[in-house]
Amino acid sequence: MIDWLIATIPIIKIVHIAALVIWCGGLLALPMMLARHDPAVTAEDYRLIRLATHTTYTLFITPAAVVTVIAGTWLIFLRETFVPWLFAKLAFVALLVVVHAWVGHIVARIAEEPGNHRPPAPFLPATAALVLMIAILTLVLAKPALDWIVFPGWLLEPRGGQLPFDVPSR
């Protein structure tokens, strides 16, 4: 076993959680920022608001989402976490990615159609993201057995393929 790989697990977990906080915070804040888009404001104010939402989405929220997913994927394989609650969590994470894409679509539509497109009420995307975040957090903290969900055997254990490095065992 490679000792340095075991030592990286806490670091990867810290990176995962830090990026997750930025991603989730951004998904809650950005709908409020999008609500400020109003064609009735001056062109200069509209340009500043649009620049702020675009910058927030492209330079902060999206990179944080990518880092979250990459670090989380590394943790799955390094910790050999092949349990039902994790698969349920991944389903909710996939839905959170859908909300992320929806918010990105709203940002793009506002840029392309400044006078014609109005963003949805901010509580819609924020509530969707918050419900998913709570579900993910509940699964991560409670780690329920979920024995009533039947998963195929190939999904619950490693397939014996060798990674290009040694994986630490628990």
N, C-alpha and C positions, 0 to 999 in steps of 0.2 A: 504494500500500500504506500502511496506517495503521501508523506506527512504534510507537505505544504498544501495539498489539495484539501485535506481535512481542516487545516487552519483557515482556508478561505471561506468556509461555510458561513461563519458569523459575518464576515465582511460582505458576502453576497446577500445575506439576509438583510443587513443594514441598508445596502444599496436598493434592494427590492422594496423595503418599507419606505425609504425616503422618496424614491421615485413614485411609489403608490400614493403617498400623501400629496405630492405635487399634482399628479394626474387627477386624483379625486377632487382635490380642492379646486383645480382648474375647471373640471366638469360641473362643479357647483357654482363657480363664480362667472364663468363665461356666459351662461344664459342671462344673468343679470346685466352683463356688459352689452349683450346683443339687444336687450330691451331698450337700450339708450339710442338705438338706430331709429331715427325719426326723420323722414324726408322734410319735415317742417323746419328743422334746424338749419343754420347757415351752412353753406357748402364747406367752409373751413372746419367748422365743428364736426360735421358729418365725416370729413376726411380724417380728422384726428381720432374719432371714435372707431371708424373702420380700421384704421392703422393699428390701434390698440388691440382690437379683437383679433385681427389677422396675426399680429405679432405674438399675442398670447397663445393662440392656437398652434401656430407653426413652430415657434421657438421654445415654448415651454411645455404645453400640454401633450403634444404629439411625441416629442422626444422622451418625455417622462413615461408615456404609455409604452413606448418601445423598450425602454430600459426595464420597466416593470415586468413586461412579458419575458424578456430575455433572462433577467435574473431569476424570475420565478421558474422558468423552464430548467435552468441550471440547478436550482434547488430541488426540483422534482427528481432529477436523475442522481444528483449527489447524495440526497437523503434516501433514495429508493422509496419514495412515497407513492405507492400504487394502491390506494385505498378508495372506497366508494365516495367518502365525503369530498375528496380532492376532485373527483370527476364531476360531482355536482357543483363544486366551486368553479371549475373550469367552464361549465355551461353558463354560469352567471357572469363570469369574466367575458365570455364571448358576447353575451348580451350587452355588457358594459362597452365593449368595443363597438357594437352597433350604435349605441347612444353616442359614443365619441364620433363615429362617422356621420351621424345625423347632425350633430352640432357643427361639424366641419362643413357639411352640405349647406347649412344655414349661413355660415360665414361666407362661403363661396357665392351663394345666391345674392347676398346683400352686396357683395362687391360687384357682381355682374349686372344686377338690376337695382341700382340704388333708389330709384323713385318708385319702382313697381313692387318690390318685395318687402313685406313686413315680417319680422321674425315672429314665431309663435310666442304665446305668453310664457314668461320665463319659468313659471312653476311647472310647465310640462316637461321640458328636458331635465330640469333640476330634480324634480320628483322622481322621474324615471331613473336617473343616475343614483339618487339617494336610496331608493328602494333596493336597487341592485347592490350598492355598497354595503347596506345593512345585511343583506342576505349573505354576501361573501364573508363579511366580518363574523357573522354568526356561525357559519360553517367552519371558519378557520379557528375560532376560539373554542367552540363546543366540540368539534371533531366527532359528530354523531356517527354511530356505527352504520346506519342506513342498511341494515341487513335485509330489509324487506325489498330492496332493489336488487334484482338479479343481474349481475354483470357476467359476461363470458370470461372464462378463465384466462384467455390471452390478454385481457385488459387489466387483470389484477396482479400479474407477475411479469417480471422481465422475460423477454423472449430468448435470452441467451446470446444475443448479439454482443460483440465486444466493442466497447467504446475505445477511442484512441488513447485512453488513459485509464488508470485503475480507479474504481469507484469505491469510496469509503463505505464500510458496512456500519451499521448502527452499533 
